Amino acid sequence: GDSVTQMEGPVTLSEEAFLTINCTYTATGYPSLFWYVQYPGEGLQLLLKATKADDKGSNKGFEATYRKETTSFHLEKGSVQVSDSAVYFCALSDRGTSYDKVIFGPGTSLSVIP
Amino acid sequence: NAGVTQTPKFRILKIGQSMTLQCTQDMNHNYMYWYRQDPGMGLKLIYYSVGAGITDKGEVPNGYNVSRSTTEDFPLRLELAAPSQTSVYFCASSLRTSGRNIQFFGPGTRLTVL
């Protein structure tokens, strides 16, 4: 079945460092891809999305490109801030089901220190 | 719009007790979901609903029940609480649009069963 794999955390970075969180997926169809972010004590919220190959999603300085050839959707940010400390979830939406099933990766915890 | 609201925020139950987790959304979304989040495990789908009067099981439905009498409300019922149900529970909703399922999450209910 469909699945999402993310790099294991926790990840600790200094402020202004470059961030990459790797995400790869397995899907039988042609999914949409998402990154969600969960700040401490809150629910998940959509960070960015991409719906077809070579699409680049971007928001708040974060970017991810839908790479169909490598089945990847890596999250990047050029200069992280303390306020970016959160858990990041890669996800895919399978359009083949009746309810657009969303499959989440296990999450990667990011801590940014001043 | 309040978005997705959940009550209570925290609850401690004794083994065998029952409770209902409330979830309400004011975005007129047709799809609603219940997930549980265990530490380091990502989200697992418990139940979902594609509209009022229609519910179906997700990955981990045992020990839970749901109902959907209105578009807005999607309560989750635990009948005989067990320690294995200690988790954080998230309700989410979405509006299916061309198969691009963007889910909006509530703030979560942290449940402990002792």
Interface residues (C-beta under 8 A of the other chain):
Chain A: S32 F34 G41 E42 G43 L44 Q45 L46 K49 T51 F89 S93 R95 S98 Y99 D100 K101 V102 F104 G105 P106 G107
Chain B: V4 Y31 G40 M41 G42 L43 L45 Y48 V50 D56 F90 A92 S94 R96 G99 R100 N101 I102 Q103 F104 F105 G106 P107 G108
